[in-house]
Amino acid sequence: MPRKFTWFPLSARGALVLCCLAADPPFSALAAPAPPPRAIPFSKERILIIPKAGHEAALANQHAAERVKIRRKLSAFGNIHVLDVPNGMDPEALVEKYRRGGHVASADLDYMDWHPASVPNDPSYLNSQWHLNNTGQFAGGGFGTPGADIDAPAAWEFLNSASNVIVAIIDTGVRMTHEDLALNLWTNPGESGGGKETDGIDNDGDGFIDDVHGINILTGSGDPSDQFGHGTHVAGIIGAIGNNGVGTCGVAWKVQIMPLKFYDGFSPSDSQVMQCIEYAINHHAKVVNFSFTAGSSSPTLLLGFQDLQNADIVLCAAAGNCSPNIGIGTDNNVTPVYPASYALNNVVSVAATDNTDALWSCSNYGSTSVHLAAPGVAIFSTYNGTDTAYGILSGTSMATPMVSGAVALMRARFTNETAPQIIRRLLNAVDVLPGLAGRCTSGGRLNLRKALDTATTPLFAVTNASYNWVATNGMTPLTFLTGDGVNGPLALPFSFPFYGRSYSQIWVGANGLLGITNSGLAVAINGNLPTTNTPNAIYPFWDDLNPLAGGSVWFGIAGMAPNRKAVVSWIAVPHMTASGGPFTFQVILHESGHVAFQYDQVALGNPTYTNGKSATVGIEDPSGLFTTRYRDFTIPNVILTNNQALLFTPQAVIHPAPGLRFQPGPIEGQSHLTLSGEPAQSCAILASTNLVSWSMIYSNVLPASGLAIYAHTNLAPQRFFRAVSGPFVP
């Protein structure tokens, strides 16, 4: 049966400013909140000290003991001494030694945190573009909340240009002569003169004549001029030229905007949409912005959008707006819209927030079908009336290009990452907001700074893995003084790499969580992730548990170097509510940096608490800024099951060689070979009688535990064994 629908642009018209902008009047800026803490670079060669008066001799002895030389004395600055750090010494450790020595008034790292100013000189940036830097200025009918923005100024310290990234905008076209867009238009290198002139010939043979900057699929021409205004507004949000002294500033100051016109007030067809997709793919776009929705799909249309996935192009799609006769947004879980609701790994579905960080009342939402929100109300951007026209529009149409601009900068910064990796980084970097809990999968609003920060975003990917429970035989029982107690520190026999640092000890909280620092681990009432409040931890099953009422908790080490595993197991521990549980689960910290959660029994007791329905499961960095979340109580459709294993894989992975341990078997004439390696990796055991010729006797993908046992019958002649990782070439 043929489907009937209309493609809708997702903006609500506001007050248009169709004039040349004069300089903005002075205003009194409210103090913006400081950005979240980030890793600050410092010199590895120098530290700074201020000696205490009368300690010169003792300080000279400390210099000699540490093999430190004074590079320079800055007597004009309070007698600051610049010290050279000896080769091979950690500057942070050296600073700490001088602080403990008692002979200095101050000892500090020589920080290297100076940057060019990253505030653009575009006139409307300060008072009109609240979405970039919200200081509480008036917008959308009210004063905003300082900090309810995408944190653009701090992000631009990392990067403000995506000049090598092409963003295709499937929309109403673009006013190509606009003062704030013309120099950021993509230029087709296949057209005559390198795309700088027209000659009436299809020079590159793509089916369009003189498609110098894009196409008009409605006329089959190379003229995507915008008569409607929507596409020009979208283009300015993504990439209005930054720091050029006129108009507005895009999320990316420089970017290649490719206008693909498919709408002029009348609904286009599926085939026209797919032709735009084909053009974007053939001309090497890295991001596609789609601020339109349709109410239904077809297998053919889905195949068209799958082509974008196959081409590793990120598709930023609007979640949709309410229909005028309803007045409030709808749940895309119940009533999907397309392409935002396609379950493709390259799709980002975007809802809209206002200048107080509230979900816009007309924005669609969806706990599993919408990914994040971005500012979308009263957005000031370029418009199509004249070359100096600007306007204010609202809608998920405006929120979506906010994300497209962010993804363009991310693709310029993280050049080796795939579309799914970029999206994972994007969603892990949101600012989690109470008003977005249960309204989108990330529970948060776009934060550009965190999305671009390489120092603080080494992320984890979570996947299901093969279940292989690690027994507690020979391990140590842990005791807790209270039902919300904490046990530790527990020493690790290896350095555990976690979010860019290494740790040698852990603490265990009774309520199903584990910390690499002892901060807030006694909290019983679990929350959403990430949270800047403590705890910031590893959460295999964070809930209000009570090991004092029954069960036990165990800690031990399994495997052999360089594939050791620290294992903490909660065995038959009940919920604080007597009818909940008991639950049996474990967390495994791998020497490689992987983290595994295994669930032996989570399906007993009161239905409110079974299968992790009231638990939080995931990993959070020590600052509480970033997380990889599997589930919490706002995601009802994601549950835990018995004999399930989750594997969290860091982006930066250590790949140790597998090892073997030989032990007598449980029956006479049998031996056990314990294979210890990286979880989810292919490993094999090879056997030989002469150490020259080897044959494979076992191969498999290791389970979440990273352990496998091969039972070997002791037959003559004598045999030798070794472990290898794939590919298996003896």
C-alpha positions as CSV (number, residue, x, y, z in Angstrom):
1,M,0.0,0.0,0.0
2,P,1.6,3.3,-1.0
3,R,2.5,5.5,2.0
4,K,1.4,9.1,2.2
5,F,3.5,11.7,4.0
6,T,5.1,15.1,3.7
7,W,8.6,16.1,4.4
8,F,8.6,18.9,6.9
9,P,11.3,21.5,7.7
10,L,11.7,21.6,11.5
11,S,11.7,25.3,12.4
12,A,9.3,27.8,13.8
13,R,9.6,31.2,12.4
14,G,10.5,34.0,14.8
15,A,11.3,37.7,14.4
16,L,13.4,38.1,11.3
17,V,16.1,40.8,11.1
18,L,16.5,41.5,7.4
19,C,19.0,44.3,7.5
20,C,22.6,45.1,7.7
21,L,23.7,44.7,11.3
22,A,25.2,47.6,13.2
23,A,27.6,47.2,16.1
24,D,25.9,45.8,19.1
25,P,25.2,48.2,22.0
26,P,27.1,47.7,25.2
27,F,25.7,45.3,27.7
28,S,26.5,44.1,31.2
29,A,27.6,40.5,31.0
30,L,26.8,38.1,33.8
31,A,29.7,36.0,35.1
32,A,29.7,32.7,33.2
33,P,30.5,29.5,35.2
34,A,34.1,28.2,35.0
35,P,34.5,25.3,32.6
36,P,34.9,21.8,34.1
37,P,38.4,20.9,35.0
38,R,40.7,19.7,32.3
39,A,44.2,18.3,32.0
40,I,46.6,21.2,31.8
41,P,49.9,20.6,30.0
42,F,53.2,21.3,31.7
43,S,56.9,21.3,31.0
44,K,58.6,17.9,31.4
45,E,62.0,19.7,31.7
46,R,61.4,22.4,34.3
47,I,59.7,23.1,37.7
48,L,59.4,26.3,39.7
49,I,60.2,26.9,43.4
50,I,60.3,29.8,45.9
51,P,63.0,29.1,48.6
52,K,62.3,29.8,52.3
53,A,64.5,32.4,53.8
54,G,67.3,30.8,55.9
55,H,67.1,27.4,54.2
56,E,69.7,28.0,51.5
57,A,72.2,25.4,52.7
58,A,69.6,22.7,53.3
59,L,68.0,23.4,49.9
60,A,71.4,23.2,48.2
61,N,71.8,19.7,49.8
62,Q,68.4,18.7,48.4
63,H,69.4,19.9,44.9
64,A,72.5,17.8,45.1
65,A,70.6,14.7,46.3
66,E,68.0,15.0,43.5
67,R,70.7,15.8,40.9
68,V,68.9,19.1,40.2
69,K,70.4,22.2,38.6
70,I,69.2,25.8,38.9
71,R,68.5,27.1,35.4
72,R,67.6,30.7,36.4
73,K,66.8,32.8,39.4
74,L,64.0,35.4,38.8
75,S,64.7,37.7,41.6
76,A,62.3,40.3,40.3
77,F,59.4,37.9,40.8
78,G,59.7,37.0,44.5
79,N,63.0,35.0,44.1
80,I,61.5,32.3,41.9
81,H,64.0,29.6,40.9
82,V,63.6,27.7,37.7
83,L,65.0,24.2,38.2
84,D,65.9,21.6,35.5
85,V,64.3,18.2,35.9
86,P,66.9,15.4,35.7
87,N,66.5,13.0,32.8
88,G,64.0,10.2,33.5
89,M,62.4,11.9,36.6
90,D,58.7,12.7,36.8
91,P,58.2,16.5,37.2
92,E,55.1,15.9,39.4
93,A,57.0,13.6,41.7
94,L,59.9,16.1,41.9
95,V,57.5,18.9,42.9
96,E,56.1,16.7,45.6
97,K,59.6,16.0,47.0
98,Y,60.4,19.7,47.3
99,R,57.0,20.4,48.9
100,R,57.7,17.7,51.5
101,G,61.3,18.8,52.0
102,G,60.2,21.8,54.0
103,H,62.7,24.2,52.5
104,V,60.5,25.9,49.9
105,A,57.6,28.3,50.3
106,S,56.1,27.0,47.0
107,A,56.8,24.3,44.4
108,D,54.9,24.1,41.2
109,L,54.9,22.6,37.7
110,D,55.9,24.9,34.9
111,Y,52.4,25.0,33.3
112,M,52.0,25.5,29.5
113,D,48.4,26.7,29.3
114,W,48.6,29.9,27.2
115,H,46.4,30.1,24.1
116,P,45.4,32.7,21.6
117,A,42.1,34.4,22.6
118,S,39.3,32.3,21.1
119,V,36.4,34.8,21.3
120,P,35.4,35.9,17.8
121,N,34.8,39.5,16.8
122,D,31.5,38.9,15.0
123,P,29.1,41.6,16.3
124,S,26.2,39.3,17.2
125,Y,28.3,36.8,19.0
126,L,28.0,38.3,22.5
127,N,24.4,39.4,22.7
128,S,22.5,37.3,20.2
129,Q,24.1,33.9,20.0
130,W,23.3,32.5,23.4
131,H,23.7,29.0,22.2
132,L,27.4,29.5,21.9
133,N,28.0,31.3,25.2
134,N,25.0,31.8,27.5
135,T,25.7,34.7,29.9
136,G,22.1,35.1,30.8
137,Q,21.3,37.4,27.9
138,F,17.7,37.9,26.8
139,A,16.5,35.4,24.1
140,G,13.3,33.6,23.2
141,G,11.1,35.7,25.4
142,G,13.2,35.6,28.6
143,F,16.6,35.8,30.2
144,G,18.7,32.7,29.9
145,T,20.6,30.6,32.4
146,P,24.3,31.2,32.4
147,G,26.1,28.1,31.1
148,A,23.1,26.7,29.3
149,D,25.1,26.5,26.1
150,I,27.4,24.3,24.1
151,D,30.5,25.7,25.8
152,A,31.9,27.0,22.5
153,P,34.6,29.5,23.7
154,A,36.4,26.8,25.7
155,A,36.0,24.4,22.8
156,W,37.5,26.8,20.3
157,E,40.7,26.8,22.4
158,F,41.2,23.3,21.0
159,L,39.9,23.9,17.4
160,N,37.6,26.3,15.6
161,S,38.2,25.3,12.0
162,A,37.0,22.3,10.0
163,S,38.2,23.7,6.7
164,N,38.9,20.2,5.3
165,V,35.5,18.7,6.2
166,I,32.5,18.8,3.8
167,V,29.1,19.2,5.4
168,A,26.2,18.5,3.0
169,I,23.0,20.3,3.9
170,I,19.9,18.6,2.4
171,D,17.5,21.5,2.7
172,T,16.1,24.5,0.8
173,G,19.5,25.6,-0.5
174,V,21.7,28.4,0.6
175,R,22.1,32.1,-0.3
176,M,25.5,31.6,-1.8
177,T,26.5,35.3,-1.9
178,H,25.8,35.9,1.8
179,E,28.5,37.9,3.5
180,D,28.8,35.3,6.3
181,L,28.7,32.2,4.1
182,A,30.2,32.8,0.7
183,L,33.8,32.0,1.6
184,N,32.8,28.8,3.5
185,L,31.0,27.2,0.5
186,W,32.3,23.9,-0.8
187,T,33.8,24.2,-4.3
188,N,33.5,21.3,-6.6
189,P,37.1,20.6,-7.9
190,G,35.6,18.7,-10.9
191,E,33.9,21.6,-12.5
192,S,35.7,24.0,-14.9
193,G,38.4,26.2,-13.6
194,G,38.6,24.2,-10.5
195,G,35.0,25.2,-9.7
196,K,35.6,28.9,-9.9
197,E,33.6,29.6,-13.0
198,T,30.7,28.2,-15.0
199,D,30.8,27.1,-18.6
200,G,27.5,25.3,-19.3
201,I,29.2,21.9,-19.3
202,D,29.0,18.9,-16.9
203,N,32.8,18.8,-16.6
204,D,32.9,16.0,-13.9
205,G,30.2,13.9,-15.5
206,D,28.1,13.7,-12.3
207,G,24.8,14.6,-14.2
208,F,24.7,18.3,-13.1
209,I,25.9,21.2,-15.2
210,D,28.0,23.8,-13.3
211,D,27.4,22.3,-9.9
212,V,30.2,24.6,-8.6
213,H,28.9,24.7,-5.0
214,G,26.1,22.2,-4.9
215,I,22.9,21.1,-6.6
216,N,19.2,21.8,-7.0
217,I,17.6,18.4,-7.2
218,L,14.2,19.9,-8.0
219,T,15.4,21.5,-11.3
220,G,18.3,19.1,-11.9
221,S,20.7,22.1,-12.0
222,G,23.8,23.3,-10.2
223,D,22.1,26.3,-8.7
224,P,21.0,25.6,-5.1
225,S,20.0,29.2,-4.4
226,D,17.6,29.5,-1.4
227,Q,14.3,31.3,-1.9
228,F,12.8,29.8,1.3
229,G,15.3,30.8,4.0
230,H,15.4,27.6,6.0
231,G,18.6,26.2,4.5
232,T,20.5,29.5,4.8
233,H,19.7,29.7,8.5
234,V,20.8,26.1,9.0
235,A,24.1,26.8,7.1
236,G,24.9,29.8,9.3
237,I,24.5,27.7,12.5
238,I,26.9,25.2,11.2
239,G,29.5,27.4,9.6
240,A,28.9,31.2,9.4
241,I,32.4,32.6,9.0
242,G,33.9,33.2,12.4
243,N,36.1,36.2,13.4
244,N,35.4,38.1,10.2
245,G,34.0,41.2,11.9
246,V,30.5,40.9,10.5
247,G,27.2,39.2,11.4
248,T,27.3,35.9,13.3
249,C,29.7,33.0,14.0
250,G,29.1,29.4,13.2
251,V,29.9,26.4,15.5
252,A,32.8,25.9,13.0
253,W,34.5,29.1,11.9
254,K,35.7,27.5,8.7
255,V,34.0,24.5,7.0
256,Q,33.0,23.4,3.5
257,I,29.2,23.9,3.2
258,M,27.7,21.8,0.4
259,P,24.1,22.9,-0.3
260,L,21.8,20.2,-1.7
261,K,18.5,21.8,-2.4
262,F,15.5,19.4,-2.3
263,Y,12.7,21.6,-0.9
264,D,11.1,24.9,-2.0
265,G,7.8,24.8,-0.1
266,F,6.4,21.7,-1.8
267,S,7.2,18.2,-0.5
268,P,9.9,16.4,-2.5
269,S,9.9,12.7,-3.3
270,D,12.0,9.8,-1.9
271,S,13.9,9.6,-5.1
272,Q,15.0,13.2,-4.8
273,V,16.1,12.6,-1.2
274,M,18.2,9.7,-2.4
275,Q,19.8,11.6,-5.2
276,C,21.0,14.2,-2.7
277,I,22.4,11.3,-0.6
278,E,24.1,9.9,-3.6
279,Y,25.7,13.3,-4.5
280,A,26.9,13.8,-0.9
281,I,28.6,10.3,-1.0
282,N,30.1,10.8,-4.4
283,H,31.6,14.2,-3.5
284,H,33.1,13.0,-0.2
285,A,31.0,14.7,2.4
286,K,31.8,13.7,6.0
287,V,28.7,15.0,7.6
288,V,25.1,15.3,6.4
289,N,22.6,17.7,8.0
290,F,18.9,16.7,7.6
291,S,16.6,19.1,9.4
292,F,13.5,17.5,7.9
293,T,11.3,14.6,8.9
294,A,8.8,12.2,7.3
295,G,6.2,10.2,9.2
296,S,6.9,6.9,7.5
297,S,9.6,5.0,5.6
298,S,10.0,2.3,3.0
299,P,12.6,-0.4,2.4
300,T,13.9,1.5,-0.6
301,L,14.3,4.7,1.4
302,L,16.1,2.9,4.2
303,L,18.6,1.4,1.7
304,G,19.3,5.0,0.6
305,F,20.2,6.1,4.1
306,Q,22.2,2.8,4.7
307,D,24.4,4.0,1.9
308,L,25.5,6.9,4.1
309,Q,26.3,4.4,6.8
310,N,28.3,2.3,4.4
311,A,30.2,5.5,3.4
312,D,31.1,6.3,7.0
313,I,29.2,9.6,6.9
314,V,27.6,11.0,10.1
315,L,23.9,11.8,9.6
316,C,22.6,14.5,12.0
317,A,18.8,14.3,11.9
318,A,16.2,16.3,13.5
319,A,14.0,14.5,16.1
320,G,11.0,16.6,14.9
321,N,8.6,19.2,16.3
322,C,5.1,19.1,17.5
323,S,2.3,19.6,15.0
324,P,0.5,23.0,15.4
325,N,-2.8,21.4,16.6
326,I,-1.1,19.5,19.4
327,G,1.4,22.1,20.8
328,I,3.7,19.6,22.6
329,G,6.3,17.2,21.3
330,T,5.7,13.5,20.9
331,D,7.6,10.4,21.8
332,N,9.5,9.0,18.8
333,N,9.6,5.6,20.6
334,V,5.9,5.4,20.0
335,T,5.6,7.4,16.8
336,P,8.9,7.3,14.9
337,V,10.0,9.9,12.4
338,Y,12.5,9.4,9.6
339,P,15.5,9.5,9.1
340,A,16.0,10.3,12.8
341,S,14.5,7.0,13.9
342,Y,16.6,4.7,11.7
343,A,18.6,2.3,13.8
344,L,21.8,2.9,11.9
345,N,25.1,3.4,13.6
346,N,25.9,6.7,11.8
347,V,22.6,8.5,12.8
348,V,22.4,11.1,15.5
349,S,18.9,12.2,16.4
350,V,18.7,15.6,17.9
351,A,16.1,17.2,20.2
352,A,15.9,21.0,21.1
353,T,16.5,22.8,24.4
354,D,15.9,26.5,25.3
355,N,18.2,29.1,26.9
356,T,17.4,27.7,30.4
357,D,18.5,24.1,29.5
358,A,14.9,22.9,29.5
359,L,13.6,20.6,26.7
360,W,11.7,22.8,24.3
361,S,8.0,22.0,24.8
362,C,7.5,21.4,21.1
363,S,10.5,19.2,20.6
364,N,10.0,15.5,20.0
365,Y,11.9,13.1,22.3
366,G,12.5,9.4,22.9
367,S,14.4,7.5,25.6
368,T,15.8,5.1,23.0
369,S,15.2,6.8,19.7
370,V,16.6,10.3,20.3
371,H,20.3,10.6,21.2
372,L,20.9,14.1,22.6
373,A,19.6,17.6,22.7
374,A,21.1,20.9,21.5
375,P,20.0,24.5,21.7
376,G,17.2,25.2,19.3
377,V,15.0,28.0,20.5
378,A,15.4,31.6,19.3
379,I,18.6,30.9,17.4
380,F,20.1,33.9,15.6
381,S,21.7,33.0,12.2
382,T,22.1,34.0,8.6
383,Y,19.0,34.4,6.4
384,N,18.2,34.6,2.7
385,G,16.6,38.0,2.1
386,T,19.8,39.9,1.3
387,D,23.5,39.3,1.5
388,T,23.4,40.9,5.0
389,A,20.2,39.3,6.3
390,Y,20.0,37.5,9.6
391,G,17.0,36.0,11.4
392,I,15.7,34.2,14.5
393,L,14.1,30.7,14.1
394,S,13.3,27.9,16.6
395,G,13.0,24.2,16.2
396,T,14.9,20.9,16.1
397,S,15.9,22.2,12.6
398,M,18.1,24.6,14.5
399,A,19.3,22.1,17.1
400,T,20.4,19.7,14.4
401,P,23.0,21.9,12.7
402,M,24.4,22.7,16.1
403,V,25.4,19.1,16.3
404,S,26.5,19.0,12.6
405,G,28.9,21.8,13.3
406,A,30.2,20.0,16.3
407,V,30.7,16.8,14.4
408,A,32.5,18.7,11.6
409,L,35.0,19.9,14.2
410,M,35.3,16.4,15.7
411,R,36.0,14.9,12.3
412,A,38.7,17.5,11.7
413,R,40.3,16.8,15.1
414,F,39.9,13.0,15.3
415,T,40.7,12.2,11.7
416,N,41.2,8.4,12.2
417,E,37.9,7.8,14.0
418,T,34.9,6.2,12.2
419,A,31.4,7.7,12.3
420,P,30.3,5.4,15.1
421,Q,33.4,6.3,17.2
422,I,32.7,10.0,16.6
423,I,29.1,9.5,17.7
424,R,30.1,7.6,20.8
425,R,32.6,10.4,21.7
426,L,29.8,13.0,21.1
427,L,27.2,11.2,23.3
428,N,29.7,10.5,26.1
429,A,30.6,14.2,26.2
430,V,27.1,15.7,26.8
431,D,26.1,17.7,29.9
432,V,23.6,15.5,31.6
433,L,20.5,17.5,32.5
434,P,17.6,16.4,34.9
435,G,15.0,17.6,32.3
436,L,16.5,15.2,29.7
437,A,16.4,12.1,31.8
438,G,14.4,9.5,29.9
439,R,14.0,11.9,27.0
440,C,17.1,10.8,25.1
441,T,19.6,8.0,25.3
442,S,22.5,10.2,26.6
443,G,20.2,12.2,28.9
444,G,22.2,15.3,28.0
445,R,22.7,18.4,25.9
446,L,25.6,18.9,23.5
447,N,28.9,20.1,25.1
448,L,31.4,21.0,22.3
449,R,34.3,21.5,24.7
450,K,34.1,18.0,26.1
451,A,33.5,16.5,22.7
452,L,36.8,18.1,21.4
453,D,38.9,17.5,24.6
454,T,41.4,14.7,23.8
455,A,43.0,14.9,27.3
456,T,39.8,14.0,29.1
457,T,37.8,11.8,26.7
458,P,39.5,8.4,26.4
459,L,36.2,6.6,26.1
460,F,35.0,3.0,26.5
461,A,32.8,1.1,24.1
462,V,30.4,-1.4,25.7
463,T,29.5,-4.7,24.0
464,N,28.1,-8.1,25.1
465,A,30.7,-10.8,25.5
466,S,30.9,-14.5,26.2
467,Y,30.1,-15.2,29.8
468,N,32.7,-17.1,31.9
469,W,32.3,-16.8,35.7
470,V,35.5,-16.5,37.6
471,A,35.3,-18.6,40.7
472,T,36.1,-17.1,44.1
473,N,38.2,-20.1,45.2
474,G,41.3,-18.9,47.0
475,M,40.1,-15.2,47.0
476,T,39.8,-12.9,50.1
477,P,36.4,-12.1,51.6
478,L,35.7,-8.5,52.2
479,T,34.0,-7.1,55.3
480,F,31.9,-4.0,55.7
481,L,31.2,-2.2,59.0
482,T,27.8,-0.9,57.7
483,G,25.4,-1.8,54.9
484,D,26.8,1.2,52.9
485,G,30.4,0.4,53.9
486,V,33.6,0.7,51.8
487,N,36.6,-1.7,51.9
488,G,40.1,-0.7,50.9
489,P,42.5,0.2,49.7
490,L,43.1,-3.1,47.9
491,A,46.5,-3.4,46.3
492,L,46.7,-4.4,42.6
493,P,49.7,-6.4,41.4
494,F,49.7,-4.4,38.2
495,S,49.1,-0.9,37.0
496,F,45.5,-0.6,35.8
497,P,45.2,2.0,33.0
498,F,42.0,4.0,33.3
499,Y,41.1,7.3,31.5
500,G,44.7,8.1,30.7
501,R,46.3,7.4,34.1
502,S,47.5,4.2,35.9
503,Y,46.3,3.0,39.3
504,S,47.7,0.5,41.7
505,Q,44.9,0.2,44.2
506,I,41.1,0.2,44.4
507,W,38.2,0.5,46.9
508,V,35.0,-1.5,46.9
509,G,31.7,-0.2,48.0
510,A,29.1,-2.5,49.4
511,N,26.4,-1.1,47.1
512,G,27.8,-2.7,43.9
513,L,30.4,-0.2,42.9
514,L,34.2,0.1,42.8
515,G,36.4,3.2,42.8
516,I,40.0,3.9,41.9
517,T,39.7,6.7,44.6
518,N,37.9,6.5,47.9
519,S,35.4,9.3,47.3
520,G,31.7,9.0,47.8
521,L,31.6,5.2,47.5
522,A,29.2,4.8,50.4
523,V,26.3,6.4,48.6
524,A,23.4,3.9,48.4
525,I,21.0,5.9,46.3
526,N,22.2,5.4,42.7
527,G,21.9,8.1,40.1
528,N,22.2,8.9,36.4
529,L,25.6,9.0,34.6
530,P,27.7,11.0,34.3
531,T,27.5,13.0,37.5
532,T,30.0,15.6,38.6
533,N,29.1,14.7,42.2
534,T,30.8,11.8,43.8
535,P,31.0,8.9,43.4
536,N,32.8,8.8,40.1
537,A,33.4,5.1,39.8
538,I,32.9,1.7,38.1
539,Y,29.4,0.5,38.5
540,P,28.7,-3.2,37.8
541,F,25.4,-3.1,39.8
542,W,25.0,0.2,41.7
543,D,21.9,-0.1,43.9
544,D,21.0,-0.1,47.6
545,L,22.5,-3.4,48.5
546,N,23.0,-4.9,52.0
547,P,25.8,-7.5,52.4
548,L,25.3,-7.3,56.1
549,A,22.0,-9.1,55.7
550,G,23.4,-12.0,53.7
551,G,25.8,-13.1,51.0
552,S,29.4,-12.2,50.7
553,V,31.9,-10.0,48.7
554,W,35.2,-11.4,47.5
555,F,38.4,-9.9,46.0
556,G,41.3,-11.7,44.3
557,I,43.6,-11.9,41.3
558,A,43.3,-14.3,38.4
559,G,45.5,-15.0,35.3
560,M,49.2,-14.4,34.8
561,A,51.3,-11.4,33.7
562,P,50.8,-9.5,31.4
563,N,47.1,-10.6,31.5
564,R,46.3,-10.5,35.2
565,K,42.7,-9.7,36.3
566,A,41.5,-8.1,39.5
567,V,38.1,-9.7,40.4
568,V,35.5,-8.4,42.8
569,S,32.4,-10.6,43.2
570,W,29.2,-10.0,45.1
571,I,27.7,-13.4,45.9
572,A,24.0,-13.7,46.8
573,V,23.8,-10.1,48.2
574,P,20.3,-9.0,48.9
575,H,18.7,-5.6,48.2
576,M,18.2,-3.3,51.2
577,T,14.5,-3.9,50.5
578,A,14.0,-7.4,51.9
579,S,12.1,-8.6,48.8
580,G,14.8,-7.7,46.4
581,G,17.4,-10.2,45.2
582,P,19.7,-11.7,46.2
583,F,22.1,-10.8,43.4
584,T,25.3,-12.4,42.3
585,F,27.6,-10.5,39.9
586,Q,31.3,-9.5,39.5
587,V,33.6,-6.9,38.0
588,I,36.9,-7.8,36.4
589,L,39.7,-5.2,35.9
590,H,42.0,-6.5,33.2
591,E,45.7,-5.6,33.0
592,S,45.0,-4.6,29.4
593,G,42.6,-1.8,30.5
594,H,39.4,-3.6,29.7
595,V,36.6,-3.8,32.3
596,A,34.1,-6.7,32.4
597,F,30.9,-7.1,34.3
598,Q,29.4,-10.6,34.7
599,Y,25.9,-11.5,36.0
600,D,25.4,-14.9,37.5
601,Q,22.0,-14.3,39.2
602,V,20.1,-11.1,38.9
603,A,16.5,-12.3,38.3
604,L,15.3,-13.2,41.8
605,G,12.9,-11.4,44.1
606,N,10.6,-8.4,43.7
607,P,10.0,-7.5,40.0
608,T,10.9,-3.9,40.8
609,Y,14.5,-4.8,41.5
610,T,15.1,-7.9,39.3
611,N,17.2,-7.8,36.2
612,G,18.9,-4.5,37.3
613,K,15.7,-2.5,36.9
614,S,16.6,-0.2,39.8
615,A,20.4,-0.4,39.2
616,T,22.9,1.9,37.4
617,V,25.5,0.0,35.2
618,G,28.4,1.8,33.6
619,I,31.8,3.4,33.9
620,E,32.6,7.0,34.8
621,D,35.9,8.9,34.7
622,P,37.4,10.2,38.0
623,S,36.2,13.8,37.2
624,G,32.6,12.8,36.6
625,L,32.6,14.4,33.1
626,F,32.5,11.3,30.9
627,T,30.8,8.0,31.1
628,T,30.0,4.9,29.2
629,R,26.5,3.9,30.5
630,Y,24.8,0.6,29.8
631,R,21.6,1.3,31.8
632,D,20.1,3.2,34.7
633,F,16.6,3.5,36.1
634,T,15.7,6.0,33.3
635,I,16.2,3.4,30.6
636,P,13.4,0.8,31.3
637,N,14.0,-1.2,28.1
638,V,17.6,-2.2,28.9
639,I,17.8,-4.9,31.5
640,L,20.3,-7.4,32.8
641,T,19.9,-11.2,32.5
642,N,21.5,-14.2,34.1
643,N,24.7,-15.5,32.5
644,Q,25.2,-12.1,30.8
645,A,28.7,-10.5,30.3
646,L,29.4,-6.9,29.4
647,L,32.8,-5.9,28.1
648,F,34.0,-2.2,28.3
649,T,36.8,-1.7,25.8
650,P,38.9,1.5,26.1
651,Q,39.9,3.5,22.9
652,A,43.5,3.2,23.9
653,V,44.0,-0.6,24.4
654,I,47.1,-2.4,25.5
655,H,47.4,-5.6,23.6
656,P,49.5,-8.1,25.7
657,A,50.6,-11.4,24.4
658,P,48.5,-14.3,25.8
659,G,50.1,-16.7,28.4
660,L,49.7,-20.3,29.6
661,R,49.8,-21.9,33.0
662,F,50.1,-25.7,33.4
663,Q,48.3,-27.4,36.3
664,P,47.4,-31.0,37.2
665,G,43.9,-31.8,36.2
666,P,41.1,-33.2,38.4
667,I,41.5,-36.7,37.2
668,E,44.6,-38.9,36.7
669,G,46.4,-38.6,33.4
670,Q,45.0,-35.1,32.7
671,S,46.4,-31.6,32.8
672,H,44.8,-28.3,32.6
673,L,46.3,-25.5,30.4
674,T,44.9,-22.1,31.6
675,L,45.0,-19.6,28.7
676,S,45.1,-16.0,30.0
677,G,44.8,-13.2,27.5
678,E,42.9,-10.1,26.3
679,P,39.1,-10.5,26.5
680,A,37.2,-10.8,23.2
681,Q,40.4,-11.6,21.3
682,S,41.2,-14.7,19.3
683,C,43.8,-16.9,21.0
684,A,45.1,-20.4,20.4
685,I,47.2,-23.0,22.1
686,L,49.9,-24.7,19.9
687,A,51.6,-28.0,20.7
688,S,55.0,-29.4,19.6
689,T,57.1,-32.4,20.3
690,N,60.4,-30.9,19.1
691,L,60.0,-27.1,19.4
692,V,60.2,-26.8,15.6
693,S,56.9,-28.0,14.3
694,W,53.8,-26.7,15.9
695,S,50.1,-27.7,15.6
696,M,47.0,-26.0,16.9
697,I,45.1,-27.9,19.5
698,Y,42.7,-25.2,20.7
699,S,41.5,-21.8,19.4
700,N,38.7,-19.5,20.5
701,V,37.7,-16.0,21.2
702,L,38.3,-15.4,24.9
703,P,35.3,-14.6,27.0
704,A,34.8,-11.5,29.2
705,S,37.0,-13.0,31.9
706,G,40.0,-13.4,29.4
707,L,40.5,-16.9,30.7
708,A,40.0,-20.3,29.1
709,I,40.9,-23.8,30.3
710,Y,42.0,-26.6,27.9
711,A,41.9,-30.1,29.4
712,H,45.0,-32.1,28.0
713,T,45.4,-35.8,28.2
714,N,49.0,-36.7,29.2
715,L,50.1,-39.0,26.4
716,A,53.7,-39.8,25.3
717,P,55.7,-38.4,23.7
718,Q,56.5,-35.3,25.7
719,R,54.9,-32.2,24.3
720,F,55.5,-28.5,24.6
721,F,52.8,-25.8,24.5
722,R,52.6,-22.1,23.8
723,A,49.9,-19.5,23.5
724,V,49.4,-17.2,20.5
725,S,47.0,-14.5,19.4
726,G,45.4,-14.6,16.0
727,P,46.0,-14.9,13.1
728,F,47.3,-18.4,14.0
729,V,50.3,-19.1,12.0
730,P,52.5,-21.8,13.6
